[in-house]
């Protein structure tokens, strides 16, 4: 029996079903959408967790201009009473996931093109049904002309979505469903490129006119990463019911549940091992254990445990935000990178873009999938953790990027270390420390954290641990070799003015505390002493 193709990169429901790709049935989301009857709802979820696929599923189920019976044949929604509502309503659909650019003009143009395409789709549908000489017809075709013209002033098309809902309701006699996928991508792009102030009024009017007090609207559903703020740029769009990763509603529809993962892996000759769980599990959405779907699909395809999610898009937005974080944030963050759980104050009520605070930063990291909530303490406090090794590696890469470390320097430094060419190792390491002085000055334990971040490049060769019980105390960093021919490495850091004394104390601490007690074979013990840009080293090779 030929296995179905895996839908890697396929996020359109119709294409997936017609192409015979493997599909994890999430169609009962349609039932929940209908039963909750929200006028406007926003679902906030991380990237690559199935938002676009679910939105196109909703589009294809409801769209009364289509015949979708074949697409939904054999799926769960058709076994419910709601299956009879297939192709029963008009649908207006947008995805803004690709609406990002270097300037406000670039982003406005991309958003305008998306709206223009939906107007053109309806122009074909309404041809012969809409009188061009009526007020509705003239408004409709005037808006098409405005959207087509690149020189049209922005205020003339900010009510375009609202107008489309009115025209559609007038012609079909049924208020349309409005679906907007990745509604906040243009805003995130504008923040990254420093022109978000220019976008505020536009999106406030665009979304506000369409979804606040619009009698022509049936229901609206939006997806994105961040929660809509109640004030500032979204002051006119504050009526959405929001479902974050903490809410039980819609919890199982974004990401893969454990039974779904087991079925997927079994289909492709794999099993759900502890190694797979450590790599891709760890998320909790509304109390439901969830796995990263993008990574699981890629693992089922390649049969290789690797980091897939972190390579799907730029981390520039998160990196920029972390660069602005204060000392209080980093004190908690350092514990997270060591694999610990941390109690933090967070809010999912406002976006970080609009309210620059640690509360909204922690909230953004949770909704973005970089952290998961292990326990809710109270309304504004939660226990958070980095969910798995894949995300841990992303954070460690981010630390290196924030510090401005060159990848080539990193590779050469570790090559020297593992060959025990300690003179060359120290030379390269000193260069890295000098280039990262600003980062170093910002954090008390920065040298330790920086080196830990750099160690991510050793995955596959070494098991990296930090501040774990070993011998008679806690070691700063232990690199436990996984392959023959590579030494184990233990590193201890000291900070102060007397570098000659401190480097010897660091090495002596490793020896006296026997941090190498659980390691077998050759152990390279390294003491590193730092004083801002200056660095000295003492080392010894031990056979254990």
matplotlib code that plots the C-alpha trace (Angstrom):
import matplotlib.pyplot as plt

x = [0.0, 1.4, 1.6, 0.0, 2.3, 3.1, 1.7, 4.9, 4.4, 0.8, -1.5, -4.5, -7.3, -8.6, -5.2, -4.3, -7.5, -7.5, -3.9, -4.4, -2.1, -2.0, -4.6, -5.1, -8.9, -9.5, -12.9, -14.8, -13.4, -16.3, -18.8, -17.1, -17.1, -20.9, -21.8, -19.8, -21.5, -18.9, -19.5, -15.8, -13.2, -9.4, -7.3, -3.7, -1.2, 2.4, 3.5, 3.4, 0.8, -1.9, -3.6, -3.8, -4.9, -7.7, -8.9, -9.0, -10.9, -13.5, -13.6, -14.1, -16.8, -19.0, -18.4, -21.8, -20.2, -18.5, -19.4, -17.2, -18.9, -16.0, -13.4, -15.2, -16.2, -15.4, -14.4, -15.7, -17.8, -20.0, -21.0, -22.5, -25.7, -23.6, -22.6, -25.8, -24.5, -21.8, -21.7, -24.4, -22.9, -20.9, -17.3, -14.8, -11.3, -7.9, -4.5, -1.9, 0.9, 3.1, 2.3, 5.7, 8.2, 10.9, 8.7, 5.2, 4.5, 5.5, 3.2, 0.3, 0.7, 0.7, -2.4, -4.2, -3.3, -4.8, -8.0, -8.1, -7.8, -10.8, -12.8, -11.9, -13.1, -16.4, -16.6, -16.7, -19.3, -21.5, -21.3, -24.9, -26.2, -25.1, -26.5, -23.5, -25.8, -27.1, -25.5, -24.1, -22.8, -21.1, -19.5, -18.3, -16.7, -15.3, -13.5, -12.1, -10.7, -9.3, -7.6, -6.2, -4.6, -1.3, -1.7, -5.0, -4.8, -5.0, -8.2, -10.1, -9.8, -9.7, -13.4, -13.0, -13.6, -16.7, -18.0, -17.5, -19.5, -22.4, -22.4, -22.2, -25.0, -27.2, -26.7, -26.9, -29.3, -27.1, -24.5, -21.0, -18.4, -15.2, -11.9, -8.6, -5.6, -2.4, -4.1, -1.1, 1.7, 1.8, 2.0, 4.8, 6.7, 6.2, 7.6, 10.6, 11.4, 10.6, 7.5, 4.7, 3.4, 2.5, 0.3, -1.8, -4.6, -4.9, -5.4, -7.6, -10.0, -9.7, -10.5, -12.7, -15.1, -15.4, -15.9, -17.2, -20.9, -21.1, -24.7, -23.7, -21.3, -22.3, -19.3, -15.6, -12.7, -9.1, -5.8, -2.5, 0.3, -0.6, -3.7, -5.6, -5.0, -8.0, -6.5, -3.9, -3.8, -6.6, -8.9, -11.7, -11.4, -11.9, -14.9, -13.2, -13.5, -9.9, -8.7, -5.1, -3.0, -4.4, -8.0, -9.6, -11.7, -10.1, -7.2, -6.9, -7.2, -3.8, -0.9, -1.0, -2.3, -0.4, -2.9, -2.6, 1.2, 1.2, -1.0, 1.1, 4.4, 3.0, 1.8, 5.3, 7.1, 8.1, 7.1, 6.7, 9.9, 11.2, 13.7, 10.8, 8.9, 12.0, 12.4, 8.9, 6.5, 6.1, 3.3, 0.1, -2.8, -5.7, -4.7, -4.2, -0.8, 0.2, 3.2, 4.7, 3.0, 5.5, 8.4, 6.5, 5.7, 9.3, 10.5, 8.0, 9.4, 13.1, 13.2, 15.9, 15.4, 16.4, 15.4, 12.7, 10.5, 13.3, 14.1, 10.6, 11.0, 13.1, 13.5, 14.2, 11.1, 11.8, 15.5, 14.8, 12.5, 15.0, 17.7, 15.5, 14.8, 15.9, 18.1, 15.0, 13.8, 17.3, 17.5, 14.5, 15.4, 18.8, 17.0, 14.8, 17.7, 19.0, 15.8, 14.2, 10.6, 10.2, 7.3, 6.8, 4.2, 2.6, -0.3, -1.9, -4.3, -2.1, 0.5, 4.2, 4.2, 1.7, 2.8, 6.5, 6.7, 8.0, 4.4, 3.6, 7.0, 6.4, 2.9, 4.3, 6.8, 4.0, 1.7, 4.6, 5.4, 8.8, 7.5, 4.7, 2.6, 3.0, 0.7, -1.4, -0.8, -3.3, -4.6, -1.3, 1.2, 2.2, 4.9, 6.6, 9.1, 10.9, 8.8, 11.4, 14.9, 14.0, 12.9, 15.8, 18.2, 16.4, 17.0, 20.6, 21.0, 19.3, 21.7, 24.7, 23.0, 22.2, 25.8, 26.9, 28.9, 30.0, 29.1, 32.6, 34.3, 32.1, 33.0, 36.7, 36.7, 35.0, 37.2, 40.2, 38.7, 37.9, 41.4, 42.8, 44.5, 44.1, 46.2, 44.1, 40.9, 41.8, 42.7, 39.3, 37.4, 39.1, 38.0, 34.4, 34.5, 35.8, 33.1, 30.4, 31.4, 28.1, 26.2, 28.6, 28.2, 24.4, 24.4, 26.2, 26.6, 26.9, 30.1, 28.5, 25.3, 27.0, 29.2, 26.1, 24.4, 27.4, 27.4, 24.2, 26.5, 27.8, 24.4, 25.0, 28.5, 27.9, 25.3, 25.4, 24.4, 24.8, 24.8, 23.9, 24.9, 28.1, 30.8, 30.6, 29.1, 27.6, 29.6, 29.1, 29.1, 29.7, 30.1, 29.6, 31.0, 28.6, 31.2, 34.6, 37.6, 36.2, 37.1, 34.6, 34.9, 34.2, 34.3, 34.2, 33.9, 35.3, 35.0, 37.2, 40.3, 43.0, 42.8, 45.9, 44.5, 41.0, 41.8, 43.7, 40.9, 38.4, 40.5, 41.1, 37.4, 36.8, 39.5, 38.6, 34.9, 35.4, 32.9, 34.2, 33.2, 30.4, 32.5, 34.6, 37.6, 39.6, 38.3, 39.5, 39.1, 39.1, 39.1, 38.2, 38.7, 37.1, 37.4, 35.3, 37.3, 40.2, 40.3, 42.8, 42.7, 44.1, 43.4, 44.3, 43.6, 42.5, 42.0, 39.0]
y = [0.0, 3.4, 5.9, 9.3, 12.2, 14.3, 17.9, 19.7, 23.3, 22.6, 24.9, 25.1, 22.7, 22.2, 21.5, 19.1, 17.1, 17.1, 16.1, 13.1, 14.3, 12.9, 14.9, 15.0, 15.6, 19.0, 19.6, 19.5, 23.0, 24.0, 22.6, 24.6, 27.8, 27.4, 26.6, 29.5, 32.0, 34.7, 37.8, 38.4, 35.9, 35.9, 32.8, 33.5, 30.6, 30.2, 30.1, 26.8, 25.3, 25.0, 28.3, 28.8, 25.2, 25.5, 28.9, 27.5, 24.5, 26.9, 28.8, 25.7, 24.3, 27.4, 29.0, 28.8, 29.5, 26.1, 22.4, 21.0, 17.6, 15.7, 17.6, 16.8, 13.2, 10.9, 13.7, 14.1, 17.2, 15.4, 12.9, 15.7, 17.7, 20.6, 18.7, 19.9, 23.5, 22.8, 25.5, 27.5, 31.0, 33.5, 33.8, 36.7, 35.4, 37.1, 35.9, 38.5, 36.1, 37.4, 41.1, 42.2, 44.6, 47.1, 50.2, 51.2, 51.7, 48.1, 46.7, 48.9, 47.7, 44.1, 44.4, 46.3, 43.6, 40.9, 42.9, 43.6, 39.9, 39.1, 41.9, 40.4, 37.0, 38.4, 40.5, 37.2, 35.7, 38.7, 39.4, 39.5, 39.7, 43.2, 46.2, 48.4, 51.5, 50.9, 52.6, 49.3, 48.5, 51.9, 51.7, 48.2, 49.0, 52.3, 50.4, 47.9, 50.9, 52.4, 49.1, 48.7, 52.2, 52.3, 56.0, 55.8, 57.6, 55.2, 56.7, 55.9, 52.1, 51.7, 50.8, 48.3, 45.1, 46.7, 47.6, 44.1, 42.6, 45.0, 44.1, 40.4, 40.5, 42.6, 40.1, 36.8, 37.8, 36.2, 38.0, 36.7, 35.0, 37.0, 35.1, 36.9, 34.7, 36.1, 39.5, 40.8, 39.9, 43.4, 45.0, 42.7, 43.5, 47.2, 47.0, 45.1, 47.7, 50.7, 52.1, 50.7, 54.2, 54.7, 51.6, 52.2, 54.4, 52.4, 49.0, 50.5, 51.8, 48.7, 46.2, 48.5, 49.4, 45.8, 44.2, 46.8, 47.5, 46.2, 45.0, 43.3, 41.0, 37.5, 36.2, 37.0, 34.8, 36.0, 34.2, 35.6, 35.4, 38.4, 39.4, 42.4, 45.4, 47.2, 50.6, 52.4, 51.4, 48.9, 51.3, 50.9, 47.1, 46.0, 43.7, 40.5, 37.5, 36.3, 32.7, 32.5, 29.4, 29.5, 29.0, 25.5, 26.5, 25.5, 24.0, 20.7, 22.1, 23.8, 21.5, 17.7, 15.8, 12.8, 10.3, 12.2, 12.1, 8.3, 7.7, 9.8, 8.3, 4.7, 5.4, 6.3, 3.5, 5.4, 5.5, 8.1, 7.8, 9.8, 11.4, 12.6, 14.0, 15.9, 17.4, 18.4, 18.0, 20.3, 22.6, 23.0, 24.8, 25.2, 22.2, 20.0, 18.4, 19.5, 18.8, 21.0, 19.8, 21.3, 19.5, 16.2, 16.2, 16.9, 14.2, 11.7, 12.6, 12.6, 10.1, 12.4, 14.2, 17.8, 21.4, 22.2, 24.8, 27.3, 27.3, 28.2, 31.9, 34.7, 35.2, 38.9, 40.1, 38.1, 39.0, 42.7, 42.5, 40.5, 43.2, 45.7, 43.5, 44.8, 43.2, 41.9, 40.0, 38.4, 37.3, 35.1, 34.2, 32.8, 30.2, 29.2, 28.5, 26.2, 24.2, 25.5, 26.6, 30.3, 32.3, 35.4, 38.2, 38.1, 39.5, 38.3, 41.3, 43.6, 43.2, 43.9, 46.3, 48.6, 48.2, 47.7, 45.9, 42.6, 41.5, 41.8, 40.4, 37.2, 37.1, 37.4, 34.6, 32.3, 33.0, 32.7, 29.2, 30.1, 29.4, 27.3, 27.9, 25.0, 26.5, 29.6, 31.1, 34.0, 36.3, 38.0, 35.3, 32.0, 29.3, 29.2, 26.9, 26.5, 23.6, 21.4, 21.0, 22.4, 25.7, 25.6, 25.5, 28.5, 30.6, 29.6, 30.7, 34.0, 34.6, 34.2, 36.4, 39.2, 39.1, 39.4, 36.3, 35.1, 31.5, 30.9, 32.1, 29.7, 26.7, 27.4, 28.0, 24.7, 22.9, 24.1, 23.2, 19.6, 19.2, 20.5, 23.3, 25.6, 28.5, 28.8, 28.3, 31.1, 33.5, 33.0, 33.1, 36.4, 37.9, 36.8, 38.3, 41.6, 41.8, 41.1, 43.6, 45.4, 42.2, 41.2, 44.4, 43.9, 40.7, 39.5, 35.9, 36.8, 34.8, 31.6, 32.3, 33.3, 30.2, 28.0, 29.6, 28.9, 25.3, 24.6, 24.1, 20.9, 19.1, 15.6, 15.4, 16.5, 16.5, 20.0, 20.5, 23.5, 24.0, 20.4, 18.4, 16.6, 15.2, 17.3, 20.5, 22.2, 22.7, 25.7, 23.8, 20.1, 18.9, 15.1, 13.5, 11.2, 9.9, 8.2, 10.4, 13.5, 14.6, 15.5, 19.2, 20.9, 24.7, 26.9, 30.7, 33.4, 37.1, 39.8, 41.8, 39.3, 37.1, 35.0, 34.0, 33.5, 31.2, 28.9, 29.0, 28.1, 25.1, 24.1, 24.1, 21.6, 19.3, 19.6, 19.3, 16.4, 17.7, 14.9, 12.1, 10.7, 11.0, 8.2, 8.7, 11.9, 15.0, 18.5, 20.8, 24.5, 27.5, 30.8, 34.1, 37.4, 41.1, 42.8, 42.5, 40.6, 36.8, 34.3, 30.5, 27.6, 24.0, 20.4, 17.1, 14.2, 10.5, 9.4]
z = [0.0, -1.0, 1.8, 1.4, 0.8, 3.8, 3.4, 4.1, 3.0, 2.0, 4.1, 1.7, 2.7, -0.9, -2.3, 0.5, 0.1, -3.7, -3.7, -1.4, 1.3, 4.8, 6.8, 10.6, 10.9, 12.6, 11.1, 14.5, 14.8, 12.5, 15.1, 17.9, 15.7, 15.1, 18.7, 20.3, 18.0, 18.5, 16.5, 16.3, 17.5, 17.5, 18.0, 18.9, 18.2, 17.2, 13.6, 11.8, 14.1, 11.5, 11.5, 7.7, 7.1, 9.5, 8.1, 4.6, 5.9, 7.4, 4.1, 2.0, 4.3, 4.4, 1.0, -0.8, -4.1, -4.0, -3.9, -1.1, -0.5, -1.9, 0.1, 3.4, 2.6, 5.5, 7.8, 11.4, 10.8, 8.3, 11.0, 13.1, 12.7, 11.4, 8.3, 6.5, 6.8, 4.2, 1.5, 3.2, 3.6, 1.7, 2.9, 2.6, 3.1, 3.5, 4.5, 5.4, 6.3, 3.4, 4.0, 5.2, 3.8, 4.5, 4.2, 5.1, 1.4, 0.7, 3.3, 2.3, -1.3, -0.3, 1.9, -0.8, -3.3, -1.1, -0.7, -4.5, -5.2, -3.0, -4.7, -8.1, -7.0, -6.0, -9.2, -11.1, -8.7, -8.8, -12.5, -13.8, -10.2, -9.3, -11.2, -12.1, -12.1, -8.6, -5.6, -4.5, -7.9, -8.4, -4.9, -5.7, -9.0, -7.7, -4.9, -7.5, -9.4, -6.2, -5.2, -8.7, -8.8, -6.9, -6.3, -4.6, -1.2, 1.7, 3.3, 0.2, 0.7, 4.5, 4.5, 1.7, 3.8, 5.3, 1.8, 0.6, 3.5, 2.7, -1.0, -0.3, 2.2, -0.2, -3.1, -1.2, 1.5, 4.1, 6.2, 5.2, 7.4, 7.4, 7.9, 8.3, 8.6, 10.2, 10.8, 12.8, 10.4, 8.7, 12.2, 13.3, 10.1, 10.7, 14.2, 13.1, 10.4, 12.6, 10.9, 13.0, 14.0, 10.3, 10.3, 13.4, 12.1, 8.9, 10.6, 13.3, 10.6, 8.3, 11.0, 13.1, 10.2, 9.2, 12.6, 15.1, 14.8, 11.2, 10.6, 7.4, 9.1, 10.1, 12.1, 11.9, 12.9, 12.9, 13.6, 14.5, 17.0, 19.3, 21.1, 20.0, 22.3, 23.7, 23.1, 21.1, 17.4, 17.9, 19.7, 17.2, 17.2, 20.8, 20.5, 19.7, 21.9, 22.2, 22.6, 23.6, 24.4, 27.9, 26.8, 26.5, 23.5, 20.2, 22.2, 20.3, 16.8, 16.5, 16.8, 17.2, 20.2, 21.5, 19.9, 16.6, 16.8, 17.5, 14.5, 12.2, 13.2, 13.1, 9.5, 8.5, 10.3, 13.4, 17.0, 19.7, 21.7, 24.6, 22.3, 20.0, 23.0, 24.3, 20.8, 19.9, 22.8, 25.8, 24.7, 26.7, 25.0, 27.3, 29.3, 26.2, 25.6, 22.1, 19.8, 17.1, 13.9, 11.4, 13.1, 13.4, 9.7, 8.8, 11.2, 9.7, 6.2, 6.9, 9.8, 11.4, 14.7, 13.8, 14.4, 11.8, 13.4, 14.0, 10.3, 9.0, 9.2, 10.4, 14.2, 13.6, 15.4, 18.6, 18.4, 18.2, 21.2, 23.3, 22.5, 24.3, 27.3, 30.7, 33.4, 35.3, 32.3, 31.7, 35.3, 34.8, 31.2, 32.3, 34.5, 31.6, 29.3, 32.0, 31.6, 34.8, 35.4, 36.3, 37.9, 35.9, 35.6, 32.2, 30.3, 27.1, 27.1, 25.1, 22.4, 23.0, 20.0, 21.8, 25.4, 25.9, 29.2, 30.7, 31.2, 27.5, 26.5, 28.5, 27.0, 23.5, 24.1, 25.3, 22.4, 20.0, 21.1, 22.6, 26.1, 27.5, 30.6, 33.1, 35.7, 36.1, 39.5, 39.2, 36.5, 35.9, 37.1, 35.6, 35.8, 32.4, 30.8, 27.5, 26.0, 24.4, 23.0, 19.6, 21.1, 23.6, 20.6, 19.1, 22.2, 22.4, 18.8, 19.6, 22.5, 20.0, 17.4, 20.0, 21.0, 17.4, 17.1, 13.7, 12.8, 11.3, 14.5, 16.5, 14.4, 14.5, 18.2, 18.9, 16.4, 18.4, 21.7, 20.7, 19.2, 22.5, 20.6, 23.6, 22.4, 19.3, 21.3, 23.6, 20.8, 19.1, 22.3, 23.3, 20.0, 20.5, 24.1, 22.7, 20.0, 22.6, 25.3, 25.2, 25.7, 28.4, 30.4, 30.5, 32.5, 35.6, 34.4, 30.7, 30.0, 31.3, 29.4, 26.2, 26.1, 26.8, 23.8, 21.6, 22.6, 20.6, 17.6, 19.3, 19.2, 18.0, 19.3, 22.9, 25.6, 27.0, 30.7, 32.9, 36.7, 37.3, 40.4, 39.5, 41.8, 45.0, 43.6, 40.6, 37.4, 35.2, 31.9, 31.1, 27.5, 27.6, 24.5, 22.6, 20.2, 20.6, 19.8, 21.4, 24.9, 27.6, 28.5, 31.8, 32.0, 35.0, 34.9, 37.2, 37.1, 38.7, 38.4, 39.4, 36.3, 37.0, 40.4, 39.2, 36.3, 38.7, 41.1, 38.4, 37.4, 40.9, 41.7, 38.9, 40.3, 44.0, 43.4, 41.0, 38.5, 36.2, 38.5, 36.2, 33.0, 31.7, 29.5, 28.6, 30.3, 29.3, 32.4, 31.6, 33.9, 32.3, 34.1, 32.8, 33.4, 30.8, 27.5, 29.2, 29.5, 30.8, 30.8, 32.8, 31.7, 32.5, 30.7, 33.0, 32.4, 34.4]

ax = plt.figure().add_subplot(projection="3d")
ax.plot(x, y, z, "-o")
ax.set_aspect("equal")
plt.show()
